[in-house]
């Protein structure tokens, strides 16, 4: 996020201040719309990282209340493997990630590459 915000020219804010905008309005009308793609890319990465936090889910849950990352491998148990339950659980687990990424797809590529360090 820092690299992305650093790429926004300071001249935009200076011009808005000269035009008479207060600082808060400069942030909401100039800076925030410029960094929407960076916010979108960062939110996708944060969402995927939080969603896939397998170790915490495995250690902090029990059989009566399980999150999806801990539930899916628990179905492998001994004996016959219930592939239908595993496939359904995996599909339900991945749908929110796909939907969230799909909704922010137009901002994702620009947000990933815009804050890159250039030499």
FIDREN-346973 format. One record per residue (C-alpha): residue number from 0; x, y, z negated. Coordinates in Angstrom, 3 decimals, padded with zeros to 6 digits. Layout:
<atoms>
NUM  X  Y  Z
...
</atoms>
This chain:
<atoms>
0  000.000  000.000  000.000
1  002.805  002.418  -000.879
2  004.462  002.053  002.497
3  001.149  002.579  004.208
4  000.307  005.755  002.270
5  003.832  007.088  002.800
6  003.173  006.946  006.562
7  000.346  009.509  006.328
8  001.808  012.902  007.324
9  001.890  015.455  004.513
10  001.026  018.125  007.083
11  -002.562  016.861  007.174
12  -002.989  017.563  003.486
13  -001.196  020.891  003.752
14  -003.470  021.980  006.593
15  -006.568  021.035  004.606
16  -005.291  022.966  001.574
17  -004.650  026.020  003.765
18  -008.211  025.710  005.093
19  -009.465  026.019  001.511
20  -010.227  022.430  000.515
21  -009.624  021.587  -003.148
22  -007.213  018.706  -003.940
23  -009.971  016.174  -004.634
24  -011.734  016.951  -001.369
25  -008.424  016.632  000.514
26  -008.047  013.152  -000.920
27  -011.578  012.034  -000.005
28  -011.766  013.709  003.423
29  -008.192  013.340  004.697
30  -006.093  010.802  002.805
31  -008.674  008.104  002.076
32  -009.987  007.781  005.672
33  -006.399  007.556  006.914
34  -005.526  004.661  004.608
35  -008.695  002.571  005.072
36  -006.869  -000.027  007.184
37  -004.153  -000.384  004.552
38  -006.777  -000.848  001.865
39  -008.508  -003.470  004.023
40  -005.299  -005.427  004.645
41  -004.310  -005.258  000.985
42  -007.756  -006.359  -000.129
43  -007.677  -009.391  002.215
44  -004.292  -010.488  000.858
45  -005.369  -009.922  -002.745
46  -008.634  -011.787  -002.209
47  -006.923  -014.798  -000.631
48  -004.280  -014.894  -003.358
49  -006.857  -014.705  -006.136
50  -009.131  -017.225  -004.445
51  -006.350  -019.766  -004.081
52  -005.032  -019.537  -007.627
53  -004.938  -023.282  -008.023
54  -002.648  -023.602  -011.034
55  -004.732  -021.372  -013.298
56  -007.945  -023.045  -012.234
57  -006.509  -026.473  -012.912
58  -005.122  -025.575  -016.350
59  -007.935  -023.389  -017.650
60  -011.017  -025.388  -016.652
61  -012.539  -028.634  -017.825
62  -014.931  -031.160  -016.331
63  -018.118  -029.299  -017.249
64  -017.090  -025.959  -015.730
65  -014.691  -026.195  -012.808
66  -013.674  -023.794  -010.093
67  -013.438  -025.012  -006.505
68  -009.635  -025.451  -006.372
69  -009.752  -027.768  -009.390
70  -012.921  -029.606  -008.287
71  -011.773  -030.708  -004.832
72  -008.712  -032.791  -005.846
73  -010.634  -034.184  -008.837
74  -012.860  -035.989  -006.324
75  -009.897  -038.095  -005.169
76  -009.893  -040.129  -008.455
77  -009.470  -043.883  -008.485
78  -011.417  -046.202  -006.259
79  -013.492  -045.097  -003.291
80  -012.823  -041.563  -002.060
81  -015.958  -039.532  -001.409
82  -014.842  -037.723  001.746
83  -018.236  -036.101  002.239
84  -018.053  -034.335  -001.132
85  -014.461  -033.266  -000.500
86  -015.325  -031.921  002.960
87  -018.372  -030.066  001.646
88  -016.413  -028.593  -001.262
89  -013.575  -027.478  001.015
90  -016.015  -025.898  003.455
91  -017.834  -024.029  000.701
92  -014.490  -022.951  -000.723
93  -013.258  -021.521  002.594
94  -016.451  -019.771  003.769
95  -015.999  -016.634  001.583
96  -012.394  -016.228  002.775
97  -013.440  -016.514  006.417
98  -016.338  -014.093  005.993
99  -014.235  -011.517  004.115
100  -011.405  -011.724  006.658
101  -013.855  -011.593  009.579
102  -015.506  -008.445  008.234
103  -012.153  -006.695  007.884
104  -010.478  -008.111  011.018
105  -010.299  -004.829  012.947
106  -008.362  -003.212  010.105
107  -006.205  -006.205  009.296
108  -003.636  -006.109  012.121
109  -003.060  -002.378  011.885
110  -002.901  -002.572  008.105
111  -000.349  -005.379  008.192
112  001.972  -003.650  010.650
113  001.476  000.028  009.800
114  003.212  000.044  006.418
115  006.263  -001.820  007.723
116  009.698  -000.366  007.090
117  011.318  001.026  010.222
118  015.017  001.717  010.714
</atoms>
